[in-house]
Amino acid sequence: MKRNRRIFFILWILSLVGISFFGGPVSYGFFVMLTLTPIVSLIYLVCVFAFFRIYQELDGKQLVANHTVPFFFTLMNEYWFGFAGIRVRFFSSFSTISGLDDGTEYELLPKTGVTKRTSLVCKYRGEYEVGIKSVEIQDYFRLIRLSYHNRETLRVIVKPNLVELSNLKSIDLSQTMARESMQNQTEPDVLVRNYEPGDDVRQMNWKASARSGQLLIRKRTGEEREGVAILLGTNRCSKEQKEYLPVENKMLETALALAYFFARKNILTHVYYGAGELVEKNVSAVSQFDAFYESLCAIEFREDASETDFLAQAAGRQEIFQCKTAFLVLHEWTGAALEMLRLLRENNVFAIACLVRDDDPKDVPDGKMPGVSILRIGTDEDLTEVTL
C-alpha cells in the first residue's frame, strides 16, 4: 500500500507539472483523473462498509476451556458490484481458530459470499469475546485502508477444563483413604463429645460426664478424620483481563482436577472458598460431580477479596483440621499461607500448597518443610505433567 501511495503521489506531481508547463486537454484530463481517484476510492469504501455483511456462529454459547468447538463465518456482498481487498482479524488473546490466517484477503463478486468452516478453542475460563474482532477494507488501487470493529461479536461463557489425573505423587493415598492412623489410635485427646450408642464404653470420660451431667466420650486425635480439604483463594490478582483470566482458570482447573481425582476413588473432598463468608462444597463420588462442577464454575473472583482474610476464616473451621490431607490453591504467598500450613501440620494434616503463577514468589522457604509440599504451577502448564 505504501508503494502504491508513493507511485500515486509521484504521478500526481507529474500531472501538476504537466498542466503548469504544457497545459492542454490531455494534461488537464490526467490531472483531474488522478485528483478524483482518492475521492472515488473513498466512496467505494463507504459502499463496501454499508453493504458488506458478516455472519458467524459457534456451536453453543457456553464452552469448556481447551475443548474444540465447530465455528464458521460467512462474508457476504449484498451490493451489485464486486468487493475486493477484504480482511478479517480475529480475537487471539484468549482463543485460537484453526486453519485460518487473519491476513488472508477475500474478493467477493456481486450478490455472493464466502463461507469458512473451521474450529475454535478457548484457552481460559471466563466471559469474553471470540471470533471476528475487526474488518479491514481497501480500495482497488490500494491507496486507502479502513479498519472497523465488528459490530456483532460473539461473547461466550467458558467453563474450566476438567483434567483427569492418573496419580498424585506428593501424597500417600493409602493414608488419605484411611479413617484413623495408628499413631492417633494410641494418643487420646482431651477433647470429648456426646456418647452415642455403639461407642466403646472404655473410652468414657467419667469425670467430664459427672461435671456436665451427660455421658461424654473421649475423642481421639484423628477420630472421624477423613477425606481431603481444598482451600481455594478467590482474590482477583489484577484489573487487566489478560492477566487475571489465565490465573483464575488454572486455579479452578487445579481444584477441579484434585476433587475429581478423589471423587473417582470415593474419597470425600471438601472445597472451601471465600464469598464474603467461607463457603463449603462437598463431593464424594463421581455420580455427584456434575452438580459439584457447576457450583465451582460459578465461583466469582473479586478484587476486594483477600486471601489473608480467607485463610484466617478457614483457620477457625475445626473440620478442616479433621481431614487427612489439605491442598491450598492460591496465587499469592503470604504470611497467612505459611501460618495455615503450620496449623495444618500441628494437627497432623499433610499439606500441599499449590501456587498458581508464572514467576517464583518471594519468601517461600528454600528448604523442605516437614509434612508440607509447596508447588508452583504455571498458568499454561499441563496439570498431567505437574508433580502434584
C-alpha positions as CSV (number, residue, x, y, z in Angstrom):
1,M,0.0,0.0,0.0
2,K,2.8,2.4,0.8
3,R,4.4,1.7,-2.6
4,N,1.1,2.5,-4.4
5,R,0.7,5.7,-2.5
6,R,4.2,6.8,-3.4
7,I,3.6,6.0,-7.1
8,F,0.3,7.8,-7.0
9,F,1.9,10.9,-5.4
10,I,4.7,10.9,-8.0
11,L,2.1,10.7,-10.8
12,W,0.0,13.5,-9.3
13,I,3.1,15.7,-9.0
14,L,4.0,15.0,-12.7
15,S,0.4,15.8,-13.7
16,L,0.7,19.1,-11.8
17,V,4.0,19.9,-13.6
18,G,2.4,18.9,-16.9
19,I,-0.6,21.4,-16.6
20,S,1.8,24.1,-15.3
21,F,4.3,23.9,-18.2
22,F,2.4,22.3,-21.0
23,G,-1.3,22.7,-20.5
24,G,-3.7,21.1,-23.0
25,P,-6.7,18.7,-22.5
26,V,-4.5,15.6,-22.0
27,S,-2.5,17.1,-19.2
28,Y,-5.7,18.6,-17.5
29,G,-7.6,15.3,-18.0
30,F,-4.7,13.3,-16.5
31,F,-4.6,15.7,-13.5
32,V,-8.3,15.6,-12.9
33,M,-8.4,11.8,-13.1
34,L,-5.6,11.5,-10.5
35,T,-7.2,14.1,-8.3
36,L,-10.6,12.3,-8.3
37,T,-9.1,8.9,-7.7
38,P,-8.9,9.1,-3.9
39,I,-12.4,10.6,-3.8
40,V,-13.8,7.7,-5.9
41,S,-11.9,5.2,-3.7
42,L,-13.3,6.7,-0.6
43,I,-16.9,6.5,-2.0
44,Y,-16.2,2.8,-2.9
45,L,-15.1,2.1,0.7
46,V,-18.3,3.7,2.1
47,C,-20.3,1.4,-0.2
48,V,-18.4,-1.6,1.0
49,F,-18.9,-0.6,4.6
50,A,-22.7,-0.1,4.0
51,F,-23.4,-3.3,2.1
52,F,-20.8,-5.8,3.4
53,R,-22.2,-8.3,6.0
54,I,-20.6,-10.8,8.4
55,Y,-22.4,-13.9,9.7
56,Q,-20.6,-16.0,12.3
57,E,-21.8,-18.8,14.5
58,L,-20.5,-21.2,17.3
59,D,-21.8,-24.5,18.4
60,G,-23.2,-23.1,21.7
61,K,-22.5,-20.1,23.9
62,Q,-21.3,-22.0,26.9
63,L,-17.9,-23.6,26.1
64,V,-15.2,-25.5,28.0
65,A,-11.6,-24.3,28.0
66,N,-9.3,-26.3,25.7
67,H,-12.2,-28.1,24.1
68,T,-12.6,-27.7,20.3
69,V,-16.0,-26.5,19.0
70,P,-17.2,-26.0,15.4
71,F,-17.0,-22.4,14.2
72,F,-18.0,-20.9,10.8
73,F,-18.4,-17.4,9.4
74,T,-19.7,-16.0,6.1
75,L,-18.6,-12.8,4.4
76,M,-21.5,-11.6,2.2
77,N,-21.6,-9.0,-0.6
78,E,-25.2,-7.7,-0.8
79,Y,-24.4,-5.0,-3.4
80,W,-24.4,-5.0,-7.3
81,F,-20.7,-4.5,-7.8
82,G,-17.7,-6.6,-6.6
83,F,-15.7,-6.0,-3.4
84,A,-12.0,-6.7,-3.2
85,G,-9.3,-6.4,-0.6
86,I,-11.3,-7.5,2.5
87,R,-9.5,-8.9,5.5
88,V,-10.9,-10.2,8.8
89,R,-9.0,-10.0,12.1
90,F,-9.8,-12.5,14.9
91,F,-9.7,-12.2,18.7
92,S,-6.5,-14.1,19.5
93,S,-5.6,-13.3,23.2
94,F,-8.0,-15.9,24.7
95,S,-8.9,-18.1,21.8
96,T,-7.5,-19.7,18.7
97,I,-9.1,-20.5,15.3
98,S,-7.7,-23.5,13.4
99,G,-6.6,-23.2,9.8
100,L,-7.4,-19.5,9.2
101,D,-4.9,-16.7,8.7
102,D,-6.3,-13.3,9.5
103,G,-4.0,-11.8,6.8
104,T,-6.0,-13.6,4.0
105,E,-7.7,-11.2,1.6
106,Y,-11.1,-12.1,0.2
107,E,-12.7,-10.9,-3.0
108,L,-16.5,-11.1,-3.3
109,L,-18.4,-11.0,-6.5
110,P,-21.8,-9.1,-6.6
111,K,-24.5,-10.8,-4.5
112,T,-22.2,-13.6,-3.4
113,G,-20.5,-14.7,-0.2
114,V,-17.6,-16.7,1.1
115,T,-18.2,-19.3,3.9
116,K,-15.4,-20.7,6.0
117,R,-15.9,-23.7,8.4
118,T,-13.3,-24.5,11.0
119,S,-13.0,-24.9,14.7
120,L,-12.3,-22.7,17.7
121,V,-10.6,-23.3,21.1
122,C,-11.0,-21.1,24.1
123,K,-7.9,-21.0,26.3
124,Y,-9.3,-19.8,29.7
125,R,-12.3,-19.9,31.9
126,G,-14.3,-16.7,31.9
127,E,-16.5,-14.5,29.8
128,Y,-15.1,-12.8,26.7
129,E,-15.4,-12.2,23.0
130,V,-14.2,-14.6,20.3
131,G,-14.4,-14.9,16.6
132,I,-14.0,-12.0,14.2
133,K,-12.8,-8.9,16.0
134,S,-12.5,-6.4,13.2
135,V,-12.6,-6.0,9.4
136,E,-10.1,-4.2,7.1
137,I,-11.3,-3.0,3.7
138,Q,-9.2,-1.3,1.0
139,D,-9.9,0.2,-2.4
140,Y,-8.9,-1.3,-5.8
141,F,-5.9,1.0,-6.1
142,R,-4.7,0.1,-2.6
143,L,-4.5,3.7,-1.6
144,I,-6.9,3.8,1.3
145,R,-7.5,1.3,4.0
146,L,-10.2,1.4,6.6
147,S,-10.5,-0.8,9.7
148,Y,-13.6,-1.0,11.8
149,H,-14.7,-3.1,14.8
150,N,-17.1,-5.9,14.1
151,R,-20.5,-4.8,15.5
152,E,-21.8,-8.3,16.1
153,T,-19.1,-10.1,18.0
154,L,-19.6,-13.5,19.7
155,R,-19.5,-13.3,23.5
156,V,-19.1,-16.7,25.2
157,I,-19.0,-18.1,28.7
158,V,-16.2,-20.5,29.1
159,K,-16.1,-23.1,31.9
160,P,-12.8,-24.6,33.2
161,N,-11.4,-27.7,31.7
162,L,-11.7,-30.9,33.8
163,V,-8.3,-32.7,33.8
164,E,-8.2,-36.3,34.7
165,L,-5.1,-37.0,36.9
166,S,-3.8,-40.6,36.9
167,N,-2.0,-40.3,40.2
168,L,-0.7,-37.9,42.9
169,K,3.0,-38.2,43.6
170,S,3.0,-35.8,46.6
171,I,0.8,-37.8,48.9
172,D,0.4,-41.3,50.3
173,L,-3.1,-42.2,49.0
174,S,-3.5,-45.1,51.5
175,Q,-3.1,-42.6,54.4
176,T,-5.6,-40.2,52.8
177,M,-8.2,-43.0,52.5
178,A,-7.6,-44.4,56.0
179,R,-10.1,-43.2,58.6
180,E,-7.6,-43.4,61.5
181,S,-3.9,-43.5,61.8
182,M,-2.0,-45.9,64.1
183,Q,-0.4,-43.1,65.9
184,N,-3.6,-41.4,66.7
185,Q,-5.2,-44.6,67.9
186,T,-2.8,-44.7,70.9
187,E,-2.9,-41.0,71.8
188,P,-6.2,-39.9,73.3
189,D,-7.0,-36.3,73.0
190,V,-8.5,-34.2,75.8
191,L,-11.5,-33.4,73.5
192,V,-14.8,-35.0,74.3
193,R,-18.1,-35.5,72.5
194,N,-21.6,-36.8,73.4
195,Y,-21.9,-40.5,73.9
196,E,-23.6,-42.3,71.0
197,P,-25.0,-45.9,71.1
198,G,-22.3,-48.3,69.9
199,D,-19.4,-46.3,71.3
200,D,-16.7,-48.1,73.3
201,V,-17.6,-47.5,76.9
202,R,-13.9,-48.0,77.8
203,Q,-13.3,-44.5,76.2
204,M,-15.9,-42.9,78.5
205,N,-14.7,-39.8,80.3
206,W,-16.4,-40.2,83.6
207,K,-15.0,-37.1,85.2
208,A,-16.2,-34.9,82.4
209,S,-19.6,-36.7,82.4
210,A,-20.0,-36.1,86.1
211,R,-19.3,-32.4,85.7
212,S,-21.6,-31.9,82.7
213,G,-24.4,-34.2,83.8
214,Q,-24.4,-36.2,80.5
215,L,-22.4,-39.0,79.1
216,L,-19.3,-37.9,77.3
217,I,-16.7,-40.0,75.5
218,R,-13.1,-39.2,74.7
219,K,-12.3,-38.1,71.1
220,R,-9.1,-39.4,69.8
221,T,-6.8,-37.3,67.7
222,G,-7.7,-38.4,64.2
223,E,-11.1,-39.9,65.1
224,E,-13.5,-39.1,62.3
225,R,-10.6,-37.7,60.4
226,E,-11.2,-38.5,56.7
227,G,-11.1,-37.1,53.3
228,V,-9.4,-34.1,51.7
229,A,-9.8,-30.3,52.1
230,I,-9.1,-27.9,49.3
231,L,-8.8,-24.2,50.2
232,L,-9.3,-22.1,47.1
233,G,-8.4,-18.4,47.1
234,T,-10.8,-16.2,45.2
235,N,-8.8,-12.9,45.2
236,R,-8.6,-11.3,41.7
237,C,-4.9,-10.8,41.0
238,S,-5.2,-7.9,38.6
239,K,-7.6,-5.4,36.9
240,E,-6.3,-6.5,33.5
241,Q,-8.3,-9.3,31.9
242,K,-5.3,-10.7,30.1
243,E,-3.5,-11.1,33.5
244,Y,-6.3,-12.4,35.7
245,L,-8.0,-14.8,33.3
246,P,-5.1,-17.3,33.0
247,V,-4.6,-17.4,36.8
248,E,-8.2,-17.9,37.7
249,N,-8.6,-20.5,35.0
250,K,-5.6,-22.6,36.3
251,M,-6.7,-22.2,39.9
252,L,-10.2,-23.6,39.2
253,E,-8.7,-26.3,36.9
254,T,-6.4,-27.4,39.7
255,A,-9.1,-27.6,42.3
256,L,-11.4,-29.5,40.0
257,A,-8.7,-31.9,38.9
258,L,-7.9,-32.7,42.6
259,A,-11.6,-33.1,43.5
260,Y,-12.3,-35.3,40.5
261,F,-9.3,-37.5,41.3
262,F,-10.6,-38.2,44.8
263,A,-14.2,-38.5,43.7
264,R,-13.2,-41.3,41.4
265,K,-11.8,-43.1,44.5
266,N,-14.9,-42.3,46.6
267,I,-12.9,-40.1,48.9
268,L,-14.8,-37.2,50.5
269,T,-13.5,-33.9,49.3
270,H,-14.4,-30.5,50.9
271,V,-13.7,-27.4,48.9
272,Y,-13.6,-24.1,50.8
273,Y,-13.6,-20.6,49.2
274,G,-14.4,-17.1,50.2
275,A,-17.5,-15.3,49.0
276,G,-17.9,-12.7,51.7
277,E,-18.0,-15.6,54.1
278,L,-16.5,-19.0,54.0
279,V,-18.4,-21.3,51.6
280,E,-18.0,-25.1,51.6
281,K,-18.8,-27.5,48.7
282,N,-18.5,-31.3,49.1
283,V,-18.2,-34.2,46.7
284,S,-17.5,-37.9,47.5
285,A,-18.4,-39.8,44.3
286,V,-18.4,-39.4,40.5
287,S,-22.2,-39.5,40.5
288,Q,-22.2,-36.2,42.4
289,F,-19.6,-34.5,40.4
290,D,-21.7,-32.8,37.7
291,A,-23.5,-30.7,40.2
292,F,-20.3,-30.0,42.1
293,Y,-18.6,-28.9,38.9
294,E,-21.3,-26.5,38.1
295,S,-21.1,-24.9,41.5
296,L,-17.4,-24.4,41.2
297,C,-17.8,-22.9,37.7
298,A,-20.0,-20.2,39.3
299,I,-17.3,-19.0,41.7
300,E,-16.6,-15.3,41.4
301,F,-13.1,-13.9,41.8
302,R,-13.1,-10.4,43.3
303,E,-10.6,-7.6,43.7
304,D,-11.9,-6.8,47.2
305,A,-11.4,-10.4,48.3
306,S,-8.3,-11.2,50.4
307,E,-6.5,-14.5,50.6
308,T,-5.3,-13.4,54.0
309,D,-8.9,-12.9,55.3
310,F,-10.0,-16.2,53.6
311,L,-7.2,-18.2,55.3
312,A,-8.0,-16.6,58.7
313,Q,-11.6,-17.7,58.3
314,A,-10.5,-21.1,57.3
315,A,-8.3,-21.4,60.4
316,G,-11.4,-21.1,62.5
317,R,-13.1,-24.1,61.0
318,Q,-12.2,-27.1,63.1
319,E,-13.4,-29.6,60.5
320,I,-10.6,-28.6,58.1
321,F,-8.1,-29.9,60.6
322,Q,-10.0,-33.2,60.8
323,C,-9.1,-34.1,57.2
324,K,-6.2,-36.3,56.3
325,T,-4.8,-34.0,53.6
326,A,-5.3,-30.4,52.7
327,F,-4.5,-28.5,49.5
328,L,-4.1,-24.7,49.4
329,V,-4.7,-23.4,45.9
330,L,-3.6,-19.8,45.9
331,H,-1.8,-17.3,43.7
332,E,-0.1,-15.3,46.4
333,W,2.4,-16.4,49.0
334,T,1.7,-14.6,52.3
335,G,2.4,-14.9,56.0
336,A,-1.2,-16.2,56.3
337,A,-0.5,-19.1,53.9
338,L,2.6,-20.0,56.0
339,E,0.6,-19.8,59.2
340,M,-2.1,-22.0,57.8
341,L,0.4,-24.6,56.7
342,R,1.9,-24.6,60.2
343,L,-1.5,-25.1,61.8
344,L,-2.3,-28.0,59.5
345,R,0.9,-29.7,60.4
346,E,0.4,-29.2,64.1
347,N,-2.9,-31.0,63.7
348,N,-1.2,-33.9,61.8
349,V,-2.7,-32.8,58.4
350,F,-0.4,-33.3,55.4
351,A,-0.5,-30.0,53.5
352,I,0.3,-29.2,49.9
353,A,0.4,-25.5,48.7
354,C,-0.3,-25.1,45.0
355,L,0.8,-21.6,44.0
356,V,-0.6,-20.7,40.6
357,R,1.7,-18.1,39.0
358,D,4.3,-17.8,36.3
359,D,7.1,-16.4,38.4
360,D,8.7,-17.7,41.6
361,P,7.2,-16.0,44.6
362,K,9.4,-14.3,47.2
363,D,9.9,-15.5,50.8
364,V,9.0,-19.1,50.0
365,P,11.1,-21.4,52.3
366,D,14.0,-22.8,50.4
367,G,14.2,-26.0,52.4
368,K,11.5,-28.6,52.7
369,M,9.0,-28.0,55.5
370,P,8.3,-31.2,57.3
371,G,4.9,-32.6,56.2
372,V,4.4,-29.8,53.7
373,S,4.9,-29.7,49.9
374,I,5.0,-26.3,48.0
375,L,4.4,-26.4,44.3
376,R,4.4,-23.6,41.7
377,I,2.0,-24.2,38.8
378,G,2.4,-22.1,35.7
379,T,-0.8,-20.7,34.1
380,D,-0.1,-22.6,30.8
381,E,1.2,-25.8,32.4
382,D,-0.4,-29.1,31.7
383,L,-1.6,-30.5,35.1
384,T,-0.9,-34.0,33.9
385,E,2.8,-33.1,33.7
386,V,2.9,-31.3,37.1
387,T,4.1,-33.3,40.1
388,L,1.0,-32.9,42.2
